[in-house]
Amino acid sequence: MRAVDGFSLIEMLVVLFVVVLMTSLVSLNLDSGAGQRELRERLDTLMAVAGYALDEAQFSGSDFGALFVAETDDRGESRVAVYWRQRLPEGWRQPLNSQDIFEPLRFPAGARVQLLLEGDEVLPAGATASDPLGGATPQWLLVSSGETQPGELLLRSRDADALEWRLSWDALARFEQYRGTDQESLEDYALAR
């Protein structure tokens, strides 16, 4: 009998195939998770800035708002951006203070953004509305009385139109975040664990 000193070519090809297959699956999973994280980060930022804007509106006595604008990115893909505005004597303008906080928030091109205020869908404004001196009225108002319009922001995948994230709020801007079509908010889910 002869002793076997190594692996055959077939065995090496099978192992190589398994490694390539596993690497492909891991990279697909990582890529889809990155898109979900990016959407969640945008929603978290939107909630934080909206809360800050509502506090600022109460302290300053000046209304704030979020202007949703349909625009095109560098690659020609359409996306929705949120521009923050403050009601000043000369009209709706970019906020005077805390400009680093009120930076425009841009959703990824692969996401379809739907804004529902008091149950009605509100379409994004045209790209020219993003002009900070243009005076375009924001769709979502955060008024100095500490109130806002109740609403929802739905983030859907552009390809499959599947609901990825849902952010809802009431007239006092109490936010709840949901993943997909799940009816249990992320906060409720975290508290139950």
N, C-alpha and C positions, 0 to 999 in steps of 0.2 A: 504494500500500500504506500501511496505517496502522500506526504503531508501537504496540507494547503498552507501556502505562505502569505496569501493576500486576498483581495477582493476581486471578483470578476468584473468585467466591464459592465455587464447588465446590472449587477448590484450597485455599482457606483452611479449609473444613470438613474436608477430608481431612487436612490438617496438624494441625488441632485434635484430630481423632479419634485420630491416631497419638500425639500428646502425652498425651492422656487415657489411652489404652491402656498406654503405657509407664509412666506414673505409677502406675497401678493395679497393674501387675505388680511394680514396685519396692516399693510399700508392702506388698503381700502377702508378698514375700520377706523384707522387713525384719521384719514381724510374726512370721513363723514362726521366724526366727532368734533373736528376742528370747526366745521361749518355750524354745528349746533352750539358750540361754545361761543362762537362769534355772535350769533343771533342773541344768545342769552346775555352776553356782555352789553350788546346794544340796548336791550330792554332794561337791564340793570342801570345803565347810564341814563336812559330816558327817565326812569323813575326817580333817580337821585336828583337830576337837574330840574325836573318838574316840581319835586318837593322843595328844592331850594328856591325856585322861581316863585312858588306860592308863598313861601315865608318872606321872600324879598318884596313881593307885592303887598303883603300885609304891613310890613315895616315902612315901606316907602310911600304907600298909598297910590301906587301906580300899577296898572294892570300889566300882566305879562301874557305871552302866548307862544304857542308852537306852530310854526308855519311849515306844513308838509309840502315839499316841492318835488316834482318829477324832473329828474335831470339825467344826463348821460355821462358815464365815466370816461376815462382816457381811452378805453378799448371800444368805445361806441355802444356799450351795453347800458340799458336803462336801469335806473335805481331810484330810490326815494331818499331824500335827505330832509332832516328836520333843522330848521333855522329858528332860533329863539328871538323873540321880539318884545319890546317894551313900548307901552303907549306913552308917548311924550307929547308936549304941546304941538310939535310939528307933525305928529302922526306916529304910526308904528315904525319903530326904528330898532336897530341892533341895540341891546342893552348897554347902558353907559358904564356900569361897573361890572366887575368880575367877568371880563370878556374871555378869560381863559376857561371859565366854567361854562360859559354860553357858546362854546365852539359848536359849529355845525356837526350834527350827528348823521352819518351816512350808513344806510343799510346796504348789505352786500347786493350785488347785481343779481344773484341767484334767488333772492327772496322777493316775494310779492307781498306788498304791505297794504293792508286794508284798515282804514280808520273809520270807526263807527262812533258817532256822537249822538247820544239820546236815541239810539236805535236806528239812525239813518246813516248810510254810507256817505262819507265825505271824500271827494276825489282830491288828489294832490294838485297844487297850483302848477302853472307852467314854469319853465326854467327862469324866465325873466323876473319872476316874483322874488327870487333870492337876492336881488339887489338890496343892500342894506338901507339905501335912501329911497327906495321905490315906494314905501308906505303900504305894501300889501298887507291886508288884514289876516292875522293868523286864524286857522280853522279852530284850534283848541285854545280856549281862553282860560287863564288862571288869574282870577280877579282879586282885587285888594280886599274884598270882604272875606277872603279865605275859602271861596268856593270855586268850583269848576263844573263844566258840563260832564255828566256821567258818560262813560264811554268804554270802548274796547279797541285794542290794537291787535290785529290778527296778522301773523307772519306765516305765509304759506310758501312751499317750495314752488318755484316757477314751472318746473318740469311736470311734476305729478299733481300739482295743486293740493297737496296734502297739508293739513294744518300742522305746523311745526310748534309754534308758541302762541299763547294768547295772554294778553295783559288787559285786565279790566280794572276800572276804578269807579268810585261813586262821587257824589257831589262834593265830598270833603277830601277828595284825592287819596282815599285809602285804596292802595293798590293790592291786587292779587294776581299772581303769575301762574299760568297753567302750561303744562307741556302737552302738545298735541290736542287730542280730543278728550284727555283726562279731565274729569270733573272735580278732582281733588287738587286744590292749589298746592304749589310747591311748599308754602309755609305750613299748611295743614299736614302735608306729607312728612315734612321734617319734624314737626311736633309729635307725630304719631310714632316715629322711630325711636 
